[in-house]
Amino acid sequence: MVQGAEAVDSVEAAVPIRIQLTPEDASVPTPLRVRVAFSVEGEDCGEPSVALTSSDENDQAATTWSLGSHVGSCQLDIRVLADDGTILGLGVVTADVVAGQPVAGWLLPGEVATDTDTLSFDVFDTPLEDRFANLLHWGIQVVEGPAIVLGTDLDEEASRTLVATGVGGGLLDVVTPWGTWLRAGFDVCEEGGSRWVRAFRLADSTAVRASCP
């Protein structure tokens, strides 16, 4: 029996793989001293650093799975082989591969008005992507200021929901699975029963209007 595992990592990550071999028949002497073959299924799912090796004195075998550019599920197949090539056992390691670090995308000046406390905050740029154009799940967190941000996943409109709790300005961070990526500013103001939110890059803060639209 081959005991596999599951892994979660990002594109192009090096994932160490160590498997344990256990004979289904308890009377089989150990260590087994068999050959172990590793192969990857799925396009752009990478490759193992060692494709064929032998089990050690602890009936273990190891390789390093260098993930490719694919985001999603990938599979590492394991075959235990006798000296004549007969397959003695099969196993699988699955990987849930996520996007890599962002290389493009930022916040640009924008504003949305509504007559309720729940405001839609739009990102006026392409969604964050890694260098393979894989979309990154990301969110916004308020560092300081009169608002709380809800929502952490990228949706089709690339929008976020802010629940404004006051009037004023503050700072927020764009947050990816890799941590804070960009600090930006925002304003919350109210006029005529509508509440407004403006988000802007800190470099553009002098160009943002000081009063409500």
N, C-alpha and C positions, 0 to 999 in steps of 0.2 A: 504494500500500500504506500502511496506517495502522499504525504501531507503537504498541501499547497498553502497559499496565503493570498491575501488581498493587499494592494498597495494604492496609495493616493499620492500623486506628485505632479509636477508641472512638466510641460514639454521640454525635451532635451535633458531631463534630470537623469542622474545615474542612480538606479535603485538596486541596492544590494539584495540578492536573492539567496537564501539558504533553505534547503529542504531536508526533511527527515524521512528516511526510508524505514519502513516497518514491514517485515514479512507477515503475510496473512496466516501462514502456517507457523505456529509457535515452535514447531520442531525443526524448522530451517535454521542451520547454524549461522551465527553472526560473528564478526562483521560480514556483510554480504559481498563486499568487494566487486561491485558491478559497475558498468558504464552508465552514465546519465547524459542524455542529449537534451538540449534546450533549443527551442525554435519559437519565433514570434509570429502570431497571426494578426492580420489587419494591415491595411496600407498605411505607410508612414508611422508605424508603431515602434520603430527602432529595431534594435538587435541585441542579443546577449554578447557580452565580452568573451565568454567561453561557451562555445556551442556543444562541445563534447568533453566530458571529464569523467573521473572515476570517484566513487564514493570512498570516504575515509574510514578510519577505524571506529568512528562513531556512527557509521551509516548515514552520513550527511554529505551533501554535494552543494556547491555554491557557484554562482556566477554574478555578474553585474548586468542589469538590464538597462541599457542606454535608450531612454524613450525617444521617440521621434517628434514630429510636428503635429501629430493628430491629437485633437482634444475630444475626449470621450472614453469609451471602453476599449482597452487593448488586452490581449491575451498572450501569455507565455506558456507554451505547451512543454511538458516534461515527459520524456520516455526513458524508462529503465530497461537496459539492454543486456542480454547475455553476450558472451564472447562471440557467439555465432550470429549475433544480430537479432535473435528472437526477443520480442517485446515481453518483458516480465511485468511491467506496470506502467500506468499512465497517471499523469497529474496535470493540474492547471494552476497558474497564478494569474489573477486578473488585476488590472491596474485601472483606476479611475483617473484619467489624465486631465488636468486643468490647464488653462492658458498661462503663458509666461508673463514676465514683467511687461508693463505697458511701454510702448514706444511712441504713441501718438495720441492726441486728444487733450483738450484743456477746456476750461470754462471761459466763455466770452460774455460780454455784457448782455443782459436780458432781463425782462420783467414780465410778470403775470399778475393780473388783478382778479379778485373774486369778492363776492359779498358774504362769504363765509370764512370761518377760521382756518379751513383747510385749503392750502394753496398748492398749485402745481408748479413745481420748479423745473424748467426745461434746460437741458444742456444744448447749447447752440453750436454744436460741432459734431464731428463723427464720434461714435462711441469709442471707448478705450479699446485698443487692440494690442496684441503682442506682435512680434516681428513677422509672424506667419499669418497675420490678419485674423487670428482667433479672437473672438470677442471676450472681453474680461468682465466678469461679474464685479460690480463695484457699488459703492454707496457714498453718502455724504454724512459727515458728523460735524456738529457745531462745536467749535472750540470755546467760543464765548459769544454771548449775545442773546437776544430775546426770542429764541426759536428752538424747537426740537425737530430733528429730522427722523422720519420714518422710512423704512424701505432699504434693502441692501442689494437687491438684484437688478440687473439690467433688463428693462422690458423693451418692447418693440418701438416705443416712442422715445426711448432714452430719457425718461422723466423721473422725477422724484417727488415725494409728497412732503411738504413742510407743514407743521402745525405751529403757527405763530402764537406766542404767548405774551407779546408786548410790542412796543414800538422802539426802534433804534437800530443800531448796526452791530456787526460782530465779525467774527472770523469762522470759516469752516474749512474742513479738510476733505479732499477727495480720497477715499479709502478703497484700496484694492485688497485682494487676499495677501498681498505683499506688504500691507501696512499703508500708512499715510503717503500719498504721492504728490499732492499739490495743495498748498494753502491759498485760499481765496477769501475775498471779503463779501459781505452781503448787507443790505439795508432792508429794514421792515418799516413801513410807514402806513398811515391811514388817512383817507380823505373821502368824504362823501359816502361813508358806509362801506367803502372798498378798502381792502388791505393789500398792499403791494410788497413784493419782494424783488430786489435787484441783486444779482450775483455778478461779481466781476473779479478779474485778475487783479492782484494787488498793484501791479504795475500800471493798471488803468484807473486806479482809484481817483485821481485828480480829474478825470473826464466824466465821472459819474455825477448826475444831477443831484444836488443836495436836497431838493424838495420832492414831494410826491408829484407824479405826472398830473 
